[in-house]
Amino acid sequence: MRFGLFIPQGWRLDLVGIDPGEQWPVMRDLATYVDGRDAWDSLWVYDHFHTVPVPTHEATHEAWSLMAAYAATTSRIKLGQMCTAMSYRNPAYLAKVAATTDLISGGRVQMGIGGGWYEHEWRAYGYGFPTAGVRLGRLGEGVQIMRDAWREGVVSFDGKHYQVDGAIVEPKPLQEGGIPLWIAGGGEKVTLRIAAKYAQYTNFTSEPDGFAHKSEILAGHCRDVGTDYDSIVRSANINVVVGATEAEVSERLQRVRSRMVELAGEGAADAMLAAMNTPQAGAGTPEQLIEAITQLRNLGCQYLICYFPEAAYDRSGIELFEREVSAAMGQASRR
């Protein structure tokens, strides 16, 4: 099993209390740390404009600006977004941005892409909020445009949602065949079918029964479209709050809560923490997390992307996870 790590960017109220002028050094230094650690295969950002669990005036740094910055300040780690919202950028333009970033990075960019869901920021930024069918229709057409642009260096496309007429995307990405596509989401009729047709990676729920069910649906779509199911890497995300004891886990969760309550209110903060507070979601001792991750791996999950809500303030949870969880999972994978 391979592991990725989210770099805090403010979206989940994870830079609260840090002066805006100091936020980039905090993010950059954590990315540099991750870049130097064998435990991590990739670093990730979210593609959002407004904070959760409620919109606030706290920072939310833009995903592709950060991609370019990390491309220039790291040397080994892969760089991804979980996930870019297709409708936020014209797909030919996005293909160009990603190709340039791939060159800056020396060929390390991943394209995490999805239909998008956060209605408040859609409307606030003037995108409206089209139906799920329209958003997923754009996703299906957009990934075709990007894939062809990266392979050929020029793309034309006349679709229902997008029209492109000889858009030149040169230079192409450094990665042979173009930038790997992580198609995120568990929509069974459309999203997973798009993934079966175009993705090298998928990303859906870490809940074991849900993961198994989505995997079955994906396998069916792969049979229908003629894709080798085993060629697609299945991944999931977890929110890691790890401590040597259950009491330490509770203390860490309370510190996360205290940073959120003033801005988000008790109800929203408690709901967000409740969704994190199980070993399956990522909160627990190393032993509990190993058990939960092993169960997920046995269901076919090959890649886990970890979000540490404390990362901007305290790396001890990351270090504990590296020492006792990812190391153990890596040894298990080699047996």
Phi and psi restraints in degrees (value plus and minus 20) as a CYANA .aco file:
   2 ARG   PHI    -126.0   -86.0
   2 ARG   PSI     137.0   177.0
   3 PHE   PHI    -148.6  -108.6
   3 PHE   PSI     119.7   159.7
   4 GLY   PHI    -137.5   -97.5
   4 GLY   PSI     145.0   185.0
   5 LEU   PHI    -156.5  -116.5
   5 LEU   PSI     109.3   149.3
   6 PHE   PHI     -95.9   -55.9
   6 PHE   PSI     114.6   154.6
   7 ILE   PHI    -111.8   -71.8
   7 ILE   PSI     107.0   147.0
   8 PRO   PHI     -79.6   -39.6
   8 PRO   PSI     117.1   157.1
   9 GLN   PHI    -154.4  -114.4
   9 GLN   PSI     -11.0    29.0
  10 GLY   PHI      81.9   121.9
  10 GLY   PSI     -43.7    -3.7
  11 TRP   PHI     -76.6   -36.6
  11 TRP   PSI     -58.9   -18.9
  12 ARG   PHI    -121.3   -81.3
  12 ARG   PSI      15.0    55.0
  13 LEU   PHI      33.8    73.8
  13 LEU   PSI      23.9    63.9
  14 ASP   PHI    -129.5   -89.5
  14 ASP   PSI      -6.9    33.1
  15 LEU   PHI    -146.3  -106.3
  15 LEU   PSI      -4.0    36.0
  16 VAL   PHI     -79.7   -39.7
  16 VAL   PSI     114.0   154.0
  17 GLY   PHI      68.2   108.2
  17 GLY   PSI     -27.7    12.3
  18 ILE   PHI    -117.2   -77.2
  18 ILE   PSI     105.2   145.2
  19 ASP   PHI     -76.7   -36.7
  19 ASP   PSI     117.5   157.5
  20 PRO   PHI     -71.9   -31.9
  20 PRO   PSI     -55.9   -15.9
  21 GLY   PHI     -87.5   -47.5
  21 GLY   PSI     -36.8     3.2
  22 GLU   PHI    -123.2   -83.2
  22 GLU   PSI     -24.3    15.7
  23 GLN   PHI     -89.7   -49.7
  23 GLN   PSI     -61.9   -21.9
  24 TRP   PHI     -82.8   -42.8
  24 TRP   PSI     -65.6   -25.6
  25 PRO   PHI     -76.6   -36.6
  25 PRO   PSI     -57.4   -17.4
  26 VAL   PHI     -83.9   -43.9
  26 VAL   PSI     -66.9   -26.9
  27 MET   PHI     -85.8   -45.8
  27 MET   PSI     -65.5   -25.5
  28 ARG   PHI     -81.8   -41.8
  28 ARG   PSI     -63.8   -23.8
  29 ASP   PHI     -86.9   -46.9
  29 ASP   PSI     -56.0   -16.0
  30 LEU   PHI     -87.8   -47.8
  30 LEU   PSI     -60.1   -20.1
  31 ALA   PHI     -82.5   -42.5
  31 ALA   PSI     -59.8   -19.8
  32 THR   PHI     -83.5   -43.5
  32 THR   PSI     -60.9   -20.9
  33 TYR   PHI     -80.3   -40.3
  33 TYR   PSI     -70.1   -30.1
  34 VAL   PHI     -82.2   -42.2
  34 VAL   PSI     -58.5   -18.5
  35 ASP   PHI     -79.0   -39.0
  35 ASP   PSI     -49.4    -9.4
  36 GLY   PHI    -114.4   -74.4
  36 GLY   PSI     -15.0    25.0
  37 ARG   PHI    -132.4   -92.4
  37 ARG   PSI     105.2   145.2
  38 ASP   PHI     -85.0   -45.0
  38 ASP   PSI     -38.3     1.7
  39 ALA   PHI     -84.2   -44.2
  39 ALA   PSI     -42.3    -2.3
  40 TRP   PHI    -133.5   -93.5
  40 TRP   PSI     109.5   149.5
  41 ASP   PHI    -112.0   -72.0
  41 ASP   PSI     -42.5    -2.5
  42 SER   PHI    -176.4  -136.4
  42 SER   PSI     137.0   177.0
  43 LEU   PHI    -140.3  -100.3
  43 LEU   PSI     134.8   174.8
  44 TRP   PHI    -159.0  -119.0
  44 TRP   PSI     133.7   173.7
  45 VAL   PHI    -150.7  -110.7
  45 VAL   PSI     144.0   184.0
  46 TYR   PHI    -115.6   -75.6
  46 TYR   PSI     133.6   173.6
  47 ASP   PHI    -126.3   -86.3
  47 ASP   PSI      63.9   103.9
  48 HIS   PHI    -162.4  -122.4
  48 HIS   PSI     139.8   179.8
  49 PHE   PHI    -132.9   -92.9
  49 PHE   PSI     -48.2    -8.2
  50 HIS   PHI    -140.8  -100.8
  50 HIS   PSI     126.1   166.1
  51 THR   PHI     -88.9   -48.9
  51 THR   PSI     141.6   181.6
  52 VAL   PHI    -143.3  -103.3
  52 VAL   PSI     137.4   177.4
  53 PRO   PHI     -98.5   -58.5
  53 PRO   PSI     -27.8    12.2
  54 VAL   PHI    -156.6  -116.6
  54 VAL   PSI     131.8   171.8
  55 PRO   PHI     -85.1   -45.1
  55 PRO   PSI     113.2   153.2
  56 THR   PHI    -157.3  -117.3
  56 THR   PSI     158.5   198.5
  57 HIS   PHI    -111.9   -71.9
  57 HIS   PSI      -7.2    32.8
  58 GLU   PHI     -90.7   -50.7
  58 GLU   PSI     138.7   178.7
  59 ALA   PHI     -81.0   -41.0
  59 ALA   PSI     121.0   161.0
  60 THR   PHI    -158.5  -118.5
  60 THR   PSI      81.4   121.4
  61 HIS   PHI     -97.8   -57.8
  61 HIS   PSI     123.5   163.5
  62 GLU   PHI     -93.8   -53.8
  62 GLU   PSI     116.1   156.1
  63 ALA   PHI     -83.1   -43.1
  63 ALA   PSI     -71.3   -31.3
  64 TRP   PHI     -96.8   -56.8
  64 TRP   PSI     -43.2    -3.2
  65 SER   PHI     -83.3   -43.3
  65 SER   PSI     -63.2   -23.2
  66 LEU   PHI     -86.1   -46.1
  66 LEU   PSI     -57.7   -17.7
  67 MET   PHI     -76.3   -36.3
  67 MET   PSI     -66.8   -26.8
  68 ALA   PHI     -84.8   -44.8
  68 ALA   PSI     -58.9   -18.9
  69 ALA   PHI     -86.1   -46.1
  69 ALA   PSI     -63.7   -23.7
  70 TYR   PHI     -89.0   -49.0
  70 TYR   PSI     -52.2   -12.2
  71 ALA   PHI     -79.0   -39.0
  71 ALA   PSI     -56.5   -16.5
  72 ALA   PHI    -105.6   -65.6
  72 ALA   PSI     -38.1     1.9
  73 THR   PHI    -134.6   -94.6
  73 THR   PSI     -18.6    21.4
  74 THR   PHI    -142.2  -102.2
  74 THR   PSI     150.1   190.1
  75 SER   PHI    -151.9  -111.9
  75 SER   PSI     -39.1     0.9
  76 ARG   PHI    -143.3  -103.3
  76 ARG   PSI     -62.3   -22.3
  77 ILE   PHI     -87.6   -47.6
  77 ILE   PSI     123.8   163.8
  78 LYS   PHI     -93.4   -53.4
  78 LYS   PSI     136.8   176.8
  79 LEU   PHI    -147.2  -107.2
  79 LEU   PSI      99.4   139.4
  80 GLY   PHI    -156.2  -116.2
  80 GLY   PSI     149.6   189.6
  81 GLN   PHI    -148.4  -108.4
  81 GLN   PSI     116.0   156.0
  82 MET   PHI    -149.5  -109.5
  82 MET   PSI      67.5   107.5
  83 CYS   PHI    -160.3  -120.3
  83 CYS   PSI     137.8   177.8
  84 THR   PHI     -80.6   -40.6
  84 THR   PSI     113.1   153.1
  85 ALA   PHI    -106.6   -66.6
  85 ALA   PSI     100.2   140.2
  86 MET   PHI     -75.7   -35.7
  86 MET   PSI     -61.1   -21.1
  87 SER   PHI     -96.3   -56.3
  87 SER   PSI     -28.6    11.4
  88 TYR   PHI     -96.5   -56.5
  88 TYR   PSI     -37.1     2.9
  89 ARG   PHI    -165.7  -125.7
  89 ARG   PSI     120.9   160.9
  90 ASN   PHI     -76.3   -36.3
  90 ASN   PSI     114.5   154.5
  91 PRO   PHI     -84.3   -44.3
  91 PRO   PSI     -53.7   -13.7
  92 ALA   PHI     -87.7   -47.7
  92 ALA   PSI     -61.0   -21.0
  93 TYR   PHI     -82.6   -42.6
  93 TYR   PSI     -64.1   -24.1
  94 LEU   PHI     -82.4   -42.4
  94 LEU   PSI     -59.7   -19.7
  95 ALA   PHI     -78.9   -38.9
  95 ALA   PSI     -59.7   -19.7
  96 LYS   PHI     -87.2   -47.2
  96 LYS   PSI     -66.1   -26.1
  97 VAL   PHI     -79.0   -39.0
  97 VAL   PSI     -67.1   -27.1
  98 ALA   PHI     -86.2   -46.2
  98 ALA   PSI     -58.8   -18.8
  99 ALA   PHI     -83.5   -43.5
  99 ALA   PSI     -63.4   -23.4
 100 THR   PHI     -82.5   -42.5
 100 THR   PSI     -63.3   -23.3
 101 THR   PHI     -84.2   -44.2
 101 THR   PSI     -56.3   -16.3
 102 ASP   PHI     -83.0   -43.0
 102 ASP   PSI     -60.3   -20.3
 103 LEU   PHI     -85.2   -45.2
 103 LEU   PSI     -63.3   -23.3
 104 ILE   PHI     -78.3   -38.3
 104 ILE   PSI     -58.8   -18.8
 105 SER   PHI    -100.8   -60.8
 105 SER   PSI     -32.8     7.2
 106 GLY   PHI      60.1   100.1
 106 GLY   PSI       4.5    44.5
 107 GLY   PHI      71.8   111.8
 107 GLY   PSI      24.9    64.9
 108 ARG   PHI    -143.1  -103.1
 108 ARG   PSI     -15.0    25.0
 109 VAL   PHI    -101.2   -61.2
 109 VAL   PSI     121.5   161.5
 110 GLN   PHI    -135.1   -95.1
 110 GLN   PSI     128.6   168.6
 111 MET   PHI    -129.8   -89.8
 111 MET   PSI      78.5   118.5
 112 GLY   PHI    -103.8   -63.8
 112 GLY   PSI     104.9   144.9
 113 ILE   PHI    -160.7  -120.7
 113 ILE   PSI     121.7   161.7
 114 GLY   PHI    -172.2  -132.2
 114 GLY   PSI    -199.2  -159.2
 115 GLY   PHI     -99.6   -59.6
 115 GLY   PSI     -43.2    -3.2
 116 GLY   PHI      68.2   108.2
 116 GLY   PSI     128.7   168.7
 117 TRP   PHI    -166.7  -126.7
 117 TRP   PSI     -39.1     0.9
 118 TYR   PHI    -102.5   -62.5
 118 TYR   PSI      70.8   110.8
 119 GLU   PHI     -76.2   -36.2
 119 GLU   PSI     -60.8   -20.8
 120 HIS   PHI     -76.9   -36.9
 120 HIS   PSI     -67.2   -27.2
 121 GLU   PHI     -94.6   -54.6
 121 GLU   PSI     -51.9   -11.9
 122 TRP   PHI     -75.3   -35.3
 122 TRP   PSI     -73.4   -33.4
 123 ARG   PHI     -88.5   -48.5
 123 ARG   PSI     -58.7   -18.7
 124 ALA   PHI     -82.4   -42.4
 124 ALA   PSI     -54.7   -14.7
 125 TYR   PHI    -111.7   -71.7
 125 TYR   PSI     -13.2    26.8
 126 GLY   PHI      64.1   104.1
 126 GLY   PSI      -2.8    37.2
 127 TYR   PHI    -109.9   -69.9
 127 TYR   PSI     -21.0    19.0
 128 GLY   PHI      44.9    84.9
 128 GLY   PSI    -180.2  -140.2
 129 PHE   PHI    -170.0  -130.0
 129 PHE   PSI      62.6   102.6
 130 PRO   PHI     -85.0   -45.0
 130 PRO   PSI     147.0   187.0
 131 THR   PHI     -81.9   -41.9
 131 THR   PSI     141.6   181.6
 132 ALA   PHI     -78.5   -38.5
 132 ALA   PSI     -55.9   -15.9
 133 GLY   PHI     -81.7   -41.7
 133 GLY   PSI     -61.1   -21.1
 134 VAL   PHI     -88.8   -48.8
 134 VAL   PSI     -64.8   -24.8
 135 ARG   PHI     -80.6   -40.6
 135 ARG   PSI     -61.1   -21.1
 136 LEU   PHI     -96.3   -56.3
 136 LEU   PSI     -50.1   -10.1
 137 GLY   PHI     -81.7   -41.7
 137 GLY   PSI     -61.6   -21.6
 138 ARG   PHI     -84.5   -44.5
 138 ARG   PSI     -58.1   -18.1
 139 LEU   PHI     -80.6   -40.6
 139 LEU   PSI     -68.3   -28.3
 140 GLY   PHI     -81.6   -41.6
 140 GLY   PSI     -62.3   -22.3
 141 GLU   PHI     -92.4   -52.4
 141 GLU   PSI     -58.4   -18.4
 142 GLY   PHI     -83.6   -43.6
 142 GLY   PSI     -61.2   -21.2
 143 VAL   PHI     -88.0   -48.0
 143 VAL   PSI     -52.2   -12.2
 144 GLN   PHI     -84.3   -44.3
 144 GLN   PSI     -63.6   -23.6
 145 ILE   PHI     -82.3   -42.3
 145 ILE   PSI     -66.7   -26.7
 146 MET   PHI     -84.1   -44.1
 146 MET   PSI     -66.6   -26.6
 147 ARG   PHI     -77.3   -37.3
 147 ARG   PSI     -67.7   -27.7
 148 ASP   PHI     -88.1   -48.1
 148 ASP   PSI     -57.9   -17.9
 149 ALA   PHI     -82.1   -42.1
 149 ALA   PSI     -62.6   -22.6
 150 TRP   PHI     -90.2   -50.2
 150 TRP   PSI     -52.4   -12.4
 151 ARG   PHI     -99.6   -59.6
 151 ARG   PSI     -59.2   -19.2
 152 GLU   PHI    -124.4   -84.4
 152 GLU   PSI     -41.2    -1.2
 153 GLY   PHI      63.4   103.4
 153 GLY   PSI     -24.3    15.7
 154 VAL   PHI    -173.7  -133.7
 154 VAL   PSI     126.6   166.6
 155 VAL   PHI    -166.6  -126.6
 155 VAL   PSI     118.1   158.1
 156 SER   PHI    -145.5  -105.5
 156 SER   PSI     123.6   163.6
 157 PHE   PHI    -178.5  -138.5
 157 PHE   PSI     111.3   151.3
 158 ASP   PHI    -143.1  -103.1
 158 ASP   PSI      71.7   111.7
 159 GLY   PHI    -134.0   -94.0
 159 GLY   PSI    -196.4  -156.4
 160 LYS   PHI     -90.9   -50.9
 160 LYS   PSI     -54.6   -14.6
 161 HIS   PHI    -127.5   -87.5
 161 HIS   PSI     -51.2   -11.2
 162 TYR   PHI    -151.0  -111.0
 162 TYR   PSI     120.7   160.7
 163 GLN   PHI    -147.6  -107.6
 163 GLN   PSI     107.0   147.0
 164 VAL   PHI    -151.9  -111.9
 164 VAL   PSI     112.6   152.6
 165 ASP   PHI    -146.1  -106.1
 165 ASP   PSI      70.3   110.3
 166 GLY   PHI      50.3    90.3
 166 GLY   PSI      16.6    56.6
 167 ALA   PHI     -90.1   -50.1
 167 ALA   PSI     102.2   142.2
 168 ILE   PHI    -110.8   -70.8
 168 ILE   PSI     104.8   144.8
 169 VAL   PHI    -140.9  -100.9
 169 VAL   PSI      61.4   101.4
 170 GLU   PHI    -147.4  -107.4
 170 GLU   PSI     122.9   162.9
 171 PRO   PHI     -90.4   -50.4
 171 PRO   PSI     134.6   174.6
 172 LYS   PHI     -91.9   -51.9
 172 LYS   PSI     145.2   185.2
 173 PRO   PHI     -77.6   -37.6
 173 PRO   PSI     135.5   175.5
 174 LEU   PHI     -91.0   -51.0
 174 LEU   PSI     -48.0    -8.0
 175 GLN   PHI     -93.3   -53.3
 175 GLN   PSI     109.0   149.0
 176 GLU   PHI     -81.0   -41.0
 176 GLU   PSI     109.8   149.8
 177 GLY   PHI      63.3   103.3
 177 GLY   PSI     -23.2    16.8
 178 GLY   PHI      80.9   120.9
 178 GLY   PSI     158.8   198.8
 179 ILE   PHI     -94.3   -54.3
 179 ILE   PSI     113.5   153.5
 180 PRO   PHI     -79.7   -39.7
 180 PRO   PSI     118.2   158.2
 181 LEU   PHI    -120.0   -80.0
 181 LEU   PSI     100.8   140.8
 182 TRP   PHI    -122.9   -82.9
 182 TRP   PSI      86.7   126.7
 183 ILE   PHI    -115.9   -75.9
 183 ILE   PSI      95.3   135.3
 184 ALA   PHI    -122.1   -82.1
 184 ALA   PSI     123.7   163.7
 185 GLY   PHI     102.6   142.6
 185 GLY   PSI     136.2   176.2
 186 GLY   PHI    -132.9   -92.9
 186 GLY   PSI      -5.5    34.5
 187 GLY   PHI     -77.0   -37.0
 187 GLY   PSI     102.9   142.9
 188 GLU   PHI     -99.9   -59.9
 188 GLU   PSI     -52.7   -12.7
 189 LYS   PHI    -105.7   -65.7
 189 LYS   PSI     -55.9   -15.9
 190 VAL   PHI    -134.4   -94.4
 190 VAL   PSI     -77.1   -37.1
 191 THR   PHI     -79.8   -39.8
 191 THR   PSI     -67.6   -27.6
 192 LEU   PHI     -90.1   -50.1
 192 LEU   PSI     -45.4    -5.4
 193 ARG   PHI     -91.4   -51.4
 193 ARG   PSI     -60.9   -20.9
 194 ILE   PHI     -79.8   -39.8
 194 ILE   PSI     -63.5   -23.5
 195 ALA   PHI     -80.1   -40.1
 195 ALA   PSI     -63.4   -23.4
 196 ALA   PHI     -80.5   -40.5
 196 ALA   PSI     -53.4   -13.4
 197 LYS   PHI    -102.0   -62.0
 197 LYS   PSI     -54.2   -14.2
 198 TYR   PHI    -147.4  -107.4
 198 TYR   PSI     -37.9     2.1
 199 ALA   PHI    -105.0   -65.0
 199 ALA   PSI     127.5   167.5
 200 GLN   PHI    -115.1   -75.1
 200 GLN   PSI     -40.9    -0.9
 201 TYR   PHI    -159.2  -119.2
 201 TYR   PSI     128.4   168.4
 202 THR   PHI    -139.9   -99.9
 202 THR   PSI     146.0   186.0
 203 ASN   PHI    -167.9  -127.9
 203 ASN   PSI      96.7   136.7
 204 PHE   PHI    -166.1  -126.1
 204 PHE   PSI    -186.6  -146.6
 205 THR   PHI     -73.8   -33.8
 205 THR   PSI     126.9   166.9
 206 SER   PHI    -112.1   -72.1
 206 SER   PSI     -23.2    16.8
 207 GLU   PHI     -88.9   -48.9
 207 GLU   PSI     105.1   145.1
 208 PRO   PHI     -75.9   -35.9
 208 PRO   PSI     -68.8   -28.8
 209 ASP   PHI     -83.6   -43.6
 209 ASP   PSI     -60.1   -20.1
 210 GLY   PHI     -85.6   -45.6
 210 GLY   PSI     -61.1   -21.1
 211 PHE   PHI     -82.2   -42.2
 211 PHE   PSI     -64.1   -24.1
 212 ALA   PHI     -82.7   -42.7
 212 ALA   PSI     -62.2   -22.2
 213 HIS   PHI     -85.2   -45.2
 213 HIS   PSI     -67.7   -27.7
 214 LYS   PHI     -82.1   -42.1
 214 LYS   PSI     -55.9   -15.9
 215 SER   PHI     -82.0   -42.0
 215 SER   PSI     -60.8   -20.8
 216 GLU   PHI     -83.6   -43.6
 216 GLU   PSI     -61.4   -21.4
 217 ILE   PHI     -84.5   -44.5
 217 ILE   PSI     -64.2   -24.2
 218 LEU   PHI     -79.6   -39.6
 218 LEU   PSI     -63.5   -23.5
 219 ALA   PHI     -79.6   -39.6
 219 ALA   PSI     -60.4   -20.4
 220 GLY   PHI     -83.3   -43.3
 220 GLY   PSI     -63.8   -23.8
 221 HIS   PHI     -83.7   -43.7
 221 HIS   PSI     -58.4   -18.4
 222 CYS   PHI     -81.3   -41.3
 222 CYS   PSI     -61.2   -21.2
 223 ARG   PHI     -81.7   -41.7
 223 ARG   PSI     -61.2   -21.2
 224 ASP   PHI     -86.0   -46.0
 224 ASP   PSI     -58.9   -18.9
 225 VAL   PHI    -118.6   -78.6
 225 VAL   PSI     -22.8    17.2
 226 GLY   PHI      62.4   102.4
 226 GLY   PSI       7.8    47.8
 227 THR   PHI    -118.0   -78.0
 227 THR   PSI     121.8   161.8
 228 ASP   PHI     -91.7   -51.7
 228 ASP   PSI      89.4   129.4
 229 TYR   PHI     -74.9   -34.9
 229 TYR   PSI     -60.4   -20.4
 230 ASP   PHI     -90.7   -50.7
 230 ASP   PSI     -31.6     8.4
 231 SER   PHI    -100.5   -60.5
 231 SER   PSI     -32.2     7.8
 232 ILE   PHI    -117.8   -77.8
 232 ILE   PSI     102.8   142.8
 233 VAL   PHI    -100.4   -60.4
 233 VAL   PSI     105.7   145.7
 234 ARG   PHI    -115.5   -75.5
 234 ARG   PSI     111.2   151.2
 235 SER   PHI    -148.8  -108.8
 235 SER   PSI     146.9   186.9
 236 ALA   PHI    -167.9  -127.9
 236 ALA   PSI     145.1   185.1
 237 ASN   PHI    -132.6   -92.6
 237 ASN   PSI     124.2   164.2
 238 ILE   PHI    -154.8  -114.8
 238 ILE   PSI     135.1   175.1
 239 ASN   PHI    -122.8   -82.8
 239 ASN   PSI      87.0   127.0
 240 VAL   PHI    -114.2   -74.2
 240 VAL   PSI      97.7   137.7
 241 VAL   PHI    -145.8  -105.8
 241 VAL   PSI      80.2   120.2
 242 VAL   PHI    -136.9   -96.9
 242 VAL   PSI     119.0   159.0
 243 GLY   PHI    -163.8  -123.8
 243 GLY   PSI     138.5   178.5
 244 ALA   PHI     -83.5   -43.5
 244 ALA   PSI     -47.7    -7.7
 245 THR   PHI    -152.9  -112.9
 245 THR   PSI     144.8   184.8
 246 GLU   PHI     -84.5   -44.5
 246 GLU   PSI     -52.6   -12.6
 247 ALA   PHI     -84.0   -44.0
 247 ALA   PSI     -59.9   -19.9
 248 GLU   PHI     -87.4   -47.4
 248 GLU   PSI     -57.3   -17.3
 249 VAL   PHI     -80.0   -40.0
 249 VAL   PSI     -64.9   -24.9
 250 SER   PHI     -81.8   -41.8
 250 SER   PSI     -61.0   -21.0
 251 GLU   PHI     -82.5   -42.5
 251 GLU   PSI     -62.3   -22.3
 252 ARG   PHI     -85.3   -45.3
 252 ARG   PSI     -62.4   -22.4
 253 LEU   PHI     -81.4   -41.4
 253 LEU   PSI     -58.2   -18.2
 254 GLN   PHI     -86.9   -46.9
 254 GLN   PSI     -54.9   -14.9
 255 ARG   PHI     -86.5   -46.5
 255 ARG   PSI     -60.1   -20.1
 256 VAL   PHI     -82.0   -42.0
 256 VAL   PSI     -65.3   -25.3
 257 ARG   PHI     -79.5   -39.5
 257 ARG   PSI     -62.7   -22.7
 258 SER   PHI     -83.0   -43.0
 258 SER   PSI     -51.0   -11.0
 259 ARG   PHI     -94.4   -54.4
 259 ARG   PSI     -44.4    -4.4
 260 MET   PHI    -112.1   -72.1
 260 MET   PSI     -52.5   -12.5
 261 VAL   PHI     -79.7   -39.7
 261 VAL   PSI     -65.4   -25.4
 262 GLU   PHI     -80.6   -40.6
 262 GLU   PSI     -55.2   -15.2
 263 LEU   PHI    -112.0   -72.0
 263 LEU   PSI     -57.2   -17.2
 264 ALA   PHI    -120.8   -80.8
 264 ALA   PSI     -37.4     2.6
 265 GLY   PHI      68.0   108.0
 265 GLY   PSI     137.4   177.4
 266 GLU   PHI     -85.3   -45.3
 266 GLU   PSI     -61.5   -21.5
 267 GLY   PHI     -81.4   -41.4
 267 GLY   PSI     -69.7   -29.7
 268 ALA   PHI     -87.5   -47.5
 268 ALA   PSI     -61.1   -21.1
 269 ALA   PHI     -83.8   -43.8
 269 ALA   PSI     -64.5   -24.5
 270 ASP   PHI     -86.2   -46.2
 270 ASP   PSI     -56.4   -16.4
 271 ALA   PHI     -85.5   -45.5
 271 ALA   PSI     -59.8   -19.8
 272 MET   PHI     -87.9   -47.9
 272 MET   PSI     -60.7   -20.7
 273 LEU   PHI     -88.4   -48.4
 273 LEU   PSI     -56.6   -16.6
 274 ALA   PHI     -81.9   -41.9
 274 ALA   PSI     -55.4   -15.4
 275 ALA   PHI     -91.0   -51.0
 275 ALA   PSI     -35.8     4.2
 276 MET   PHI    -119.0   -79.0
 276 MET   PSI     -35.0     5.0
 277 ASN   PHI    -112.5   -72.5
 277 ASN   PSI      32.1    72.1
 278 THR   PHI    -164.6  -124.6
 278 THR   PSI     135.2   175.2
 279 PRO   PHI     -78.7   -38.7
 279 PRO   PSI     -54.8   -14.8
 280 GLN   PHI     -84.3   -44.3
 280 GLN   PSI     -51.6   -11.6
 281 ALA   PHI    -105.5   -65.5
 281 ALA   PSI     -36.0     4.0
 282 GLY   PHI     103.0   143.0
 282 GLY   PSI     -19.9    20.1
 283 ALA   PHI    -122.4   -82.4
 283 ALA   PSI     103.1   143.1
 284 GLY   PHI     145.1   185.1
 284 GLY   PSI    -196.8  -156.8
 285 THR   PHI     -97.8   -57.8
 285 THR   PSI     145.1   185.1
 286 PRO   PHI     -74.1   -34.1
 286 PRO   PSI     -61.0   -21.0
 287 GLU   PHI     -83.4   -43.4
 287 GLU   PSI     -61.6   -21.6
 288 GLN   PHI     -86.4   -46.4
 288 GLN   PSI     -59.3   -19.3
 289 LEU   PHI     -89.5   -49.5
 289 LEU   PSI     -59.0   -19.0
 290 ILE   PHI     -80.0   -40.0
 290 ILE   PSI     -63.1   -23.1
 291 GLU   PHI     -82.8   -42.8
 291 GLU   PSI     -65.2   -25.2
 292 ALA   PHI     -86.7   -46.7
 292 ALA   PSI     -62.7   -22.7
 293 ILE   PHI     -90.0   -50.0
 293 ILE   PSI     -55.8   -15.8
 294 THR   PHI     -81.1   -41.1
 294 THR   PSI     -62.0   -22.0
 295 GLN   PHI     -79.7   -39.7
 295 GLN   PSI     -62.8   -22.8
 296 LEU   PHI     -87.0   -47.0
 296 LEU   PSI     -62.1   -22.1
 297 ARG   PHI     -82.1   -42.1
 297 ARG   PSI     -58.9   -18.9
 298 ASN   PHI     -86.1   -46.1
 298 ASN   PSI     -38.6     1.4
 299 LEU   PHI    -108.3   -68.3
 299 LEU   PSI     -22.0    18.0
 300 GLY   PHI      89.0   129.0
 300 GLY   PSI     -15.3    24.7
 301 CYS   PHI     -93.3   -53.3
 301 CYS   PSI     101.9   141.9
 302 GLN   PHI    -127.4   -87.4
 302 GLN   PSI     -27.9    12.1
 303 TYR   PHI    -168.1  -128.1
 303 TYR   PSI     111.3   151.3
 304 LEU   PHI    -146.8  -106.8
 304 LEU   PSI     105.3   145.3
 305 ILE   PHI    -125.0   -85.0
 305 ILE   PSI     102.0   142.0
 306 CYS   PHI    -126.5   -86.5
 306 CYS   PSI     110.2   150.2
 307 TYR   PHI    -128.3   -88.3
 307 TYR   PSI     101.9   141.9
 308 PHE   PHI    -126.8   -86.8
 308 PHE   PSI      86.0   126.0
 309 PRO   PHI     -83.7   -43.7
 309 PRO   PSI     -37.7     2.3
 310 GLU   PHI    -111.8   -71.8
 310 GLU   PSI     -20.9    19.1
 311 ALA   PHI     -77.9   -37.9
 311 ALA   PSI     -54.6   -14.6
 312 ALA   PHI     -93.5   -53.5
 312 ALA   PSI     -36.9     3.1
 313 TYR   PHI    -132.7   -92.7
 313 TYR   PSI     -48.2    -8.2
 314 ASP   PHI    -176.5  -136.5
 314 ASP   PSI      97.5   137.5
 315 ARG   PHI    -113.7   -73.7
 315 ARG   PSI     -17.4    22.6
 316 SER   PHI     -84.1   -44.1
 316 SER   PSI     -53.0   -13.0
 317 GLY   PHI     -86.6   -46.6
 317 GLY   PSI     -60.0   -20.0
 318 ILE   PHI     -81.9   -41.9
 318 ILE   PSI     -65.0   -25.0
 319 GLU   PHI     -84.5   -44.5
 319 GLU   PSI     -60.0   -20.0
 320 LEU   PHI     -84.2   -44.2
 320 LEU   PSI     -62.4   -22.4
 321 PHE   PHI     -81.0   -41.0
 321 PHE   PSI     -63.8   -23.8
 322 GLU   PHI     -80.8   -40.8
 322 GLU   PSI     -66.5   -26.5
 323 ARG   PHI     -86.3   -46.3
 323 ARG   PSI     -62.2   -22.2
 324 GLU   PHI    -134.9   -94.9
 324 GLU   PSI     -43.7    -3.7
 325 VAL   PHI    -122.8   -82.8
 325 VAL   PSI     -82.8   -42.8
 326 SER   PHI     -84.5   -44.5
 326 SER   PSI     -53.5   -13.5
 327 ALA   PHI     -83.1   -43.1
 327 ALA   PSI     -64.1   -24.1
 328 ALA   PHI     -85.8   -45.8
 328 ALA   PSI     -60.2   -20.2
 329 MET   PHI     -87.6   -47.6
 329 MET   PSI     -55.4   -15.4
 330 GLY   PHI     -86.1   -46.1
 330 GLY   PSI     -60.8   -20.8
 331 GLN   PHI     -85.0   -45.0
 331 GLN   PSI     -60.2   -20.2
 332 ALA   PHI     -83.4   -43.4
 332 ALA   PSI     -57.5   -17.5
 333 SER   PHI     -87.3   -47.3
 333 SER   PSI     -48.7    -8.7
 334 ARG   PHI    -104.6   -64.6
 334 ARG   PSI     -33.6     6.4
